[in-house]
C-alpha cells in the first residue's frame, strides 16, 4: 500500500469512524448560542478539545475533520491542534471547500466552490499536519431538481478536488450529499443518489483519481423528511445498499455515511442495519457531526463546570455509533449510558 491507501484504510478501520468537527465559524456560532454558549475562537477551541480528549475517543474515532481556524490553533497544553490529535491516536483532517454558491444558468441550484488556490492551500495544510480533506457538494431534490447540469458541475468539482488532494499526498473524502429536505419519496431519493454517484465516479475516473486512496461520504437513501410515508430502518438499509452496490466500485476502501439531520438514534439504527446485512465490498463507517456533538454541546453550554458531563455525553454517543459501525447497535444502549461497552 502507498501512503494514500494506508491512510484511507485507517480512516475506515474496524469499529471506527470520523468525527466531523469542521463547522464554519458562522454555523458553530449558531449552534453554540442555541446551547447557551458564547461563540469565540477560544470557546470553539475549548469545545472541540473537550471532544477529542474524552477518554476512549480514539477507540471509536479514527480521525477528526477540522475547520481552518482549529487547524491553526494551539491546545491548552500549547501543542498545535493537529499534533494533539496525532498524540491521541487520531488522524487530522481539514475541510477545504468554501461552500455552495448559486450555479449560473440553473435557478435555485448550487455548485460548491473552492478550487481557486486549492493546490497551494493543500500544501500548507499538509505542512500543518492534515492527512485527509473533505469537500461537500449539496444537491436539493424537487420534482425538477437536481438537473443533470447541476449533478455534472458538482461531480466535476469533486473530482478536481480529489485529484489535487492526492497530488498533495492527502486523502480526499468525496462527499456528494443529496439533501433530504422536502417531501420526496424514498424512490426519488434512490434515483437521484444513484445518478449522482454514477456521475461522481465517472468524473473520478476522468481525473485519474486513485479509488483505493479515497473515502466516499454519501447520504443514506431516505425519504424526504416531509414525506408522509417514512420507510423502516430495514428498508433504508436495503435501498441504500442496493444503490451503492450498483455504482460504487469495490476498489473504494470505505463509505463513511453522513447523518444528514437524522436523529442520533436513527442514524445509528440505519448504520447498524447496513453493517448487520453483511456482504458489502467496502467498510461501512460514519462521519457524523451533529450526530456525535449535539448532546455534548447541550450538556456543556459553555460552562467549564459541565466539562465532565459533556465528555460523558460524547462518550455515550461515540460508543453507540461504534456499536452501529459493527452492526451491534441496540436501542437499549441509549438507556444504558453509564454501562461500559
N, C-alpha and C positions, 0 to 999 in steps of 0.2 A: 504493500500500500504506500502511496505517496502521502505527503502531509495533509492534503485536502481530504483524501479518503479517510485518513485516520481521524481527523477532527470531526468529519461528518458522522462517522460511526460512533464516536464518543458522545456526540450530542443526542443520539437516539439510543444510548445504552440501555440495557435491560432494567426496567423499573424506574427509569428516569425520564425527565422531560425538561423543558426550558421555561424559565421564569421571564415573562415579558415585562420588563420594568423600564420601557422606553417611551413612556408617555411624554408628549411635549410639555413644556412648562405651563402652557395655557390649559391643556387638558388636566394636568396634575393639580393646578390651582383650583379648578372647579371641583375635583374630587376631594381635595383636602378641605376646602372651605365647606363643602357639604357635610363633611365629617366633623366639623368644628375646629379644624386646624388652620393655622395661618401658613400660606404658601410662600416660602422664601428659599433661596438656594440652600440655606443651612437646614431648614426643616425637610425639604425634599431629600437632601442627602441623608439626614438622620433616619427618615423612614426607610429608605432603601437599605441603609446599613443594618437597621433592625431586622429586616427580612433575611438578608444573606448571612447574618451571624446567628440566626436561630439555630440552636443545636439540632443536628441531624439534617440540615438543609441539603447538604451535598449527597445525602442518601437518596433524596427524591429528585434533585435538580442536577442536571449536567452542566448547564450554562445559564447566563443571565444576559438578556438584551438591554443595553443601556441607551440613554439619550446622550447627545453630545455633551451637555453640561456635566452629567455624572461621570462620564469617561475621564474628564479632566480634573475632577475634584479629588481631594485627599480625605481619607477616612479619619476617624477620631484618633487613630494611633500614628497619623502622619503619612501613611503609605498612600500611594496613588490608588484610586479605587480598583482599577483592573488588577493591580498587584495584590490587593486584598482578596479579590475573587480567586486568583490563582492559588494563593496561600490556603484558601478554604476548600480547594479542590473543585472550583467552578470555572468554566470557560467564559472569558469576557467576550461579549458581542456588542454590536453597535447598529442602531437604526441609521440608514443613510439617505432615505428618500426625503424630499422636502414637502410632501403632502400632495393631495389630489387637487387639481385645478380644472376649470372648465375646458372641455375638449372642443377646439374650434370646429365649427360645422356640425356639431352634434348637440343640439339644445338639451340642456339638463343632464348631460353625461360628462364624465371627468376622465382625466388621464393623470397618472402620478408623475411628478417631475422630480428632478434632482440629478440628472445625468451631467449637466454642465459642471466641469471641475471635479467630477467624481474620482477620476484616476488619482489626482493629487490628494484628495481627501482620504481616499483609501490608504495611500502610502502613509499619511500622517496617523490615521487610526491604527494601522498595523504597528507603527513605532510606539504608540501609546499602550499597546497590549491587546488590541482586539484581534480575535482569531476567527470570528464569523460576523456576518452582517445580515440586515433584514431590509427588504423593500416590499411595501404593501400596495397592491393595486386593488381598487374598490369598484365593484360593478353592482349597480342597482337594478332591481327586477321590477318590471311593469309589463303590461301587455305588449308594449313596443320596444322595450329595452331589456338588456343591453343590445345595442346594434352590433352587427358584425364589425363595423368600423371601430367601435369603442373596444371590443374584445381584442381586435388586431393591434390597436395602438398600445394598449396596456401590455399585451403579450410581448410585443417588440421591446418595449422599455424594460420589462422584467428580464428579458434575455440579454439585453445590452448590459444591464447592471450586473447580472450573474457572470458574464464573461469578464468584465472589468474586475470583479471581486477575485475570480480565480487567477487572473493575471497577477494580482497583488498578493496571492497566497492566502486569501481569505475565503472561507466557505460561505456561499450565499444561501440564505433562507429565501426561497421563492414563494411569495405569498399572494396568490390571486384570490381575493375574498369576494364571493357572491353574497351580497347582503341579504339578510332575512327580514328586513323591514318590509312590510306590505302584507297583502292577503293572498299571495300566490300559493298554489298547491305544492306538495312535495314533488309531483310530476314535473312541474315547471322548474322547480329548483334543480332537479336532476338533469333536465335538459340543458339548462344554462351552465351548470357546473361542468358537465361533460364537454360542451362546446368550448368553454373557457380553457379547460385543461388541455384539450386537443390543440388549441391554438398556441398555448404556452409551450408545450413540448415540441411542437413543430418549430417554433422560434428558437428554443434552446438548441435544437439540432443545427439550425442555420447558423447560429452564433458560436458553434463548436464548443459548447459548454459540456464539461465532463459530468455526466449524470451521477457517477459514483461519488462526486465531491459536492453535492448539494443536499439540502433538506427541503422538502416541499411542505408548505404550511397552508393547507386549504381549509375552507369551511366544511363542516359536515352537511350532508344533504337533509335539510329540514323543510318543513312547510313554513311559509311566511308567518311571522308571529301574530298577524291579524287574520289568518286563515281559520274559518270555522271548524275545519277538521284537522286536529293535530295528531300526527302519527305516533304510534307507540315507540318505545325505546328500541324494540327489536326491529321494527320497520325502518327506523332511521339507520340503524346499524347495517341492515341488509342493503338498503338503497345506496348508502354511502360506499360500501364495499363494492357493490356492483359497478358503480360509476368508476371508481378507482381502478378496478381490475381491467376495465375496458381501455383505459387511456394512460395509466402511469406505468412506465417501463420498470421491469424488475431490477434494473441496474440502480435505481434510486434506493439509497440505503434506508431512508426513513421518512415517514409522514408525521409531522407534528401539528396536530389539529389546533385551530384557534377555537376559543369558546364562543365568540360571536354573540355575546349578550345573553347567552343561556344562563339559567340559574346555576349556582355552583354544583348542586346535586345532580341536575340534569346533564351537565357537561361531563360529570364523572360517570353517570349511568350509561350514556351513549358510548363513551370511550371504552368502558369496561365491556360492553356488549360486543363491540368490534373485536377486541382482543380475545374474548372468550370464544368467538366464532372460529378462530384459528385459520390456518391455510393461507395467510397473506404473505406475499413475497417480500414485503418491506416491514420494518419495525413500525408499529402504530403507537405514536407517542403524543405529546401535548406541548403546546406553547401558549400558556394561559397568562393573561394579565389580571383583569378584574376577578376572574375565577379563582385566583390564588391570593390576591391582595385585599379585596374589598372588606372581608371580615376583620383582617388585621388593622386596616386603616380606621375602621369604625371603632375598634377597641382602643386604639392608640389615641386618636383625636388630638394629636399634637402635644400630649402631656407625658412628660418623662416618667411620671409615676405609673403610667399604664404600659410601660415598655414590656414588662413580663407578660402581661395579658395579651398584648399584640403579638408577641412571639408565639404564645400558646395557640392563638387563633390561626396564625400562619402555619405552624407545625401541624395542626389538625388538618387544614386544607391540603397541605403537601402530602401528608400521609394518605388521605383519602384518594388524592389524584394519582399517587404512586400505585395504590392498590388497583385503581382503574386501569392503569398502564399495563398491569399484569393480568387483567381480566378478573380481578378478585374483589371489585367494589361491591359493597352491600349497604343499603340504606341504614342498617344497624350501626355502621361505622359513624354515622352522623350523631348517633345518640351515645357514643362511647368515646367522647372527646378525651377523657383522661386515661383511657386504656391504651397501653403500648400496642404497636402493630404486631 
